[in-house]
């Protein structure tokens, strides 16, 4: 049986005994102490930089605060109407703004499209006002500016733009044909009205004695007469119908509606007689024009179809305040005495005054001392046979050659000489009335 071996480590010379850790403390590692004295300049530098940054931030904050305080002391403009970029509906436009200010307001100016307006300024509170203007503005873009100045001299200006749909005004319907208070012969007649509107016409209709008739609706490119105000922003439309009428009394009714939904109506009464002799107006279908009253009597009494020609204009009051009507060869006027005379279109057409001549010795024609000119040959015969001075006036030139045509000017007309292929020489009248009217109303105009 084996016995245990007792081993004494202290008795073994090859083994170094471990120290008794319970009797001796463990040694701590060596750590050098920081050198505080050497680091003092660096700390001072960092501290200075921080203070400088803080000071700069403080200055900026104070400046911002001062700016914000200055802004708060200036008047403010808010609550703009119409809203910037918006479209105002048709009719009256309300342009307004709310003004706020720490001090009382000294002056408020409202400008619309560069024009100073006079707005109402209403007090809403101790520091609040309402600037308000109402008016009708043309269709299109508009620019408004509100400028506010308080009693301390602080000012604020606010501008903005908006669109306006234009005024909401009902169309105006005015009948022009047949002429009022006239009696017409039976047959084809022209019923016509002029419609004026600030907006496009969406629809129009006409009835005669309650029965609807077809119409022609078209815009006019220019005023129908010289008395129309060309500066008006309104547009004009023509509404008409040509229809055959038997004897009787008629009432025409027109209804017109514009694109804004506004509607207007008008009535027109006229009479058609079985007895042609009782008619005091006549319709010319070639031009869709009437000749009535004194002008018709004069036209019929003076061979109007040959000498005056058909009407080329309606009867109207011109810029001289004279009632006139243009015909192919002439212009009829109601003179100061209330009678019809022929206008001086010949004198207007002769742009260069002709020198007077002395009466030739042994001259067989006519000499007019009033104007210093002669009249002879076929021109004299035509002048004498067709009314003389009353219709044509005195000669104001001798016979002239214009573009290969022999002509002679009179106060109210111009004679032209032509020869047909058979050698027959005839005298005819220059259409001075049509020329004058077309000059006033170029092609394409109404």
GIWODA-V501915 format. One line per field, one symbol per residue. ss: DSSP state (H for helix, E for strand, C for the rest). A space follows every 10 residues. Layout:
BEGIN
ss = ???
END
This chain:
BEGIN
ss = CCCCCCCCHH HCCCCCCCCC CCCCCCCCCC CCCCCHHHHH HHHHHHHHHH HHHHHHHHHH HHHHHHHHHH HHHCCEEEEE ECCCCCEECC CEEEEEEEEE CCCCEEEEEE EECCEEECCE EEEEECCEEE EEEEEECCCE EEEEEEEEEE CCCCEEEEEE EEEECCCCCC CEEEEEECCC CCEEECEEEE EEEEEEECCC EEEEEEEECC EEECCEEEEC CCCCCCCCCC CCCCEEEEEE EEEEECCEEE EEEEEEEECC CCEEEEEEEE EEECCHHHCC EEEECCCCEE EEHHHHHHHH HCCHHHHCCC ECCCCEECCC CCEEEEECCC EEEECCCCCE EECCHHHHHC CCCCCCCCCC CCCCCEEECC CCEEECHHHH HHHHHCCHHH HHCCECCCCE EECCEEEEEE CCCEEEEEEC CCCCEEEEEC CHHHHHHHHH CCCCCC
END
